């Protein structure tokens, strides 16, 4: 167990805390939940940075890091779907969650074929993730209908469009290998 892996595990531990903070009937619970989400987002960057910098990458960390990220994002989106109770927020949330499932399955399949590098993270995926985190932070911190929350919704839509773009890009890269195995 090393510091990058501990940071990744911390993100998983943050998930139930995020849910508890989200539902607390207190005026400061939304900003606190958003602050915890921001901390989780920073640990996502930090664990990868430290693992590379200190040469502490492990198979466990490589497995757990994307799982922790996807769980945190999916839970935050699920909480926001309930808060907003609106199809215009549910649509981009489901696009993002659906893409994550498809790409995770694709990466697993490609790894079994020995072609994992074919679906490595691209700059589109990194940019999408950054916008997604900003959108979720704004949506968690500010009440629905406020101008900042609406900026969060707009940012979530841009992230959802980039999500589709990156999924198509990954599928296009993997298609020659996938079509041979049909």
Secondary structure as UniProt FT lines:
FT   HELIX           3..23
FT   TURN            27..28
FT   HELIX           29..53
FT   TURN            54..55
FT   HELIX           59..84
FT   HELIX           87..112
FT   TURN            113..114
FT   HELIX           116..119
FT   HELIX           123..141
FT   TURN            144..145
FT   HELIX           147..180
//
